[in-house]
Amino acid sequence: METWKTAVQRGLVSGATSSLLSTAALALLGKRECNSHFAPTNAISHWYWGDQAATHDTPSLRYTLTGYTIHHASATFWAVLFERACGDLLDRRDSATTLAIGTAAAGVACFVDYEMTPQRLRPGFEQRLSRQALALVYGAFGLGLAAGAMLCRRS
């Protein structure tokens, strides 16, 4: 098992890649499903701004920046746990295993987000996206975890 110091260092990278890839998925799917690149990310800021965040479609410092900041922090949290729990299993030369573990970690995050978390602290983008889109967002998140892990382990 990785030390906490190593897990945090690697988690910062995996958190950034998973945050960026899943935010790109949120934007693309938001445009497709609710005609707004920003609506799903804005909805995340319901943690701070309340339910009106989920109805805001345009970019704004208030909703978009807050939503992205929360999303990035959450991604980093999950990435640190991913690195701490699975770091010894990850190897840049075995991308299939790393991708499988990243996908499994994203599945755990999704389960916790929607089955164990109170409504008020759920991601929020589920208010703007279909279940199929949510699966793609979490898939992008898992891909980002794996990509970050492989990036950290390159020679």
N, C-alpha and C positions, 0 to 999 in steps of 0.2 A: 504494500500500500504506500502511495506517495506520501511524503511529509506534507504538512499543511503549507509550509513555505513554498515548496515546489508546486503544489496544487494551486495555490493562489497565483503564482507567476504564470503557470501554463493556462490557468482559468481565465486570466485577463485576455489572453490571445484567443482562446476558444470562445470566450464570451463575446468578444468583438466580432469574430467571424460569424457566430450563430446569430447575433443580434442583427448584423448587416444583411445576411441572407434572408432571415425571416422577415425583416422589415421590407426588403424588396418584394418578397412574396405578398406581404400585407398590401403593399401599394398596388401591385399588379392585379391581385384578386379584388381589391377594393374598387379599382377602376372598372373591372369586369362586372362585379356584382352590385355595386351601388353608385357607379359613375363618379367615384372620387378616389384618387390616389391616397388621400389623407384621412378619410373617415375612419378606417380601422385603427390607425395609430392614434388619432384624436380620441377614440373611444377608450383607449387604455388609460387616459388621464382622468377617467371617472373616479379613480382612487382618490384624487385630490379635488377635482372640480365638481364631482357629482354627476347625476344622470344626464345633464345637458351636454356633457362632453360627447356622448354617443350620437348626438344629432348634428354635430358640427362637421360640415363637409369640406371646408376650405382650410388651407394652411394657416396656422397662427402660432405665435409664440406661446400663448396661453395653453392651447390644447395639444398641438403637434409636438412642440419641444418638451412639454411635460410628459406626454405619452411616450415619446421616444426615450427620454431619460429613464422612466420607470421600466420600459421594456429592456433597455440595455442593462440596467442594474439587475433585473430578474434573470436575464440571459447569463450574466456574469456569475450570479449566485449558483445557477444550475451548472454552469461550466466548472466552477470550483469543486462542487460536489462530484461531478462526473470525473474530473481529474483525480480527486482524492480517492474515490472508490474504485475506479477502473484504470488508473494511470499505468499500473504494472502490466495490464493486458494490451495496452495500445502500442503499436509499432508502425512506423511510417512505411516499412517495407511490406506490411500486411494490411493493405488498404481495405480489403473486404471485411476483415474482422473489426477494424477500427470503425468502419461505416456501420456495421451491424450493432456494435456497442453504442455508437452515437445515436442511432435510430432507436434503440431500446431505451436509452436515457431520455430521449425526447418523448417517448411513449409514457415513461414514468412521470415526466413533467406534466404532460397533458392530463394524465390520470389525477395527479395531485391538484392541478389547477381547477379541474371540473368536478371532481368527486370528493375532495377533502377540504377544499377551500371555501370559506363563506362567500356568498354571492358578491358582497361588497368588495372583496379582494380578488375576484376572478379577473382574468386579463382584460375583458371588456370588448375585445374585437369580435367575440362571438355574437354580439348584438348587431353587427353589420355584415357578417359573413356566414355562409352556409356551412354545414358540417363537413362537406367535401372540401371546401376551401380551408377550413381549420386543419384538416388532415394534411393538406399541402403545406400550410404554414409550419406545422410541427415537423413535417418531413424536411423542409428547408432548415429548420432549427437543428435537427439531428445531423444533417449534412454539414452544417456550419460547425457543430461540435467536432465532428470527425476531421474536417479540413483544418481546424485550429490545432487539434491534437497532432495531426501529421506535420503541420507547419512547425510546431514546437520541437518535433523530434527529427527534423532534417539534419543532416550532417553538416 
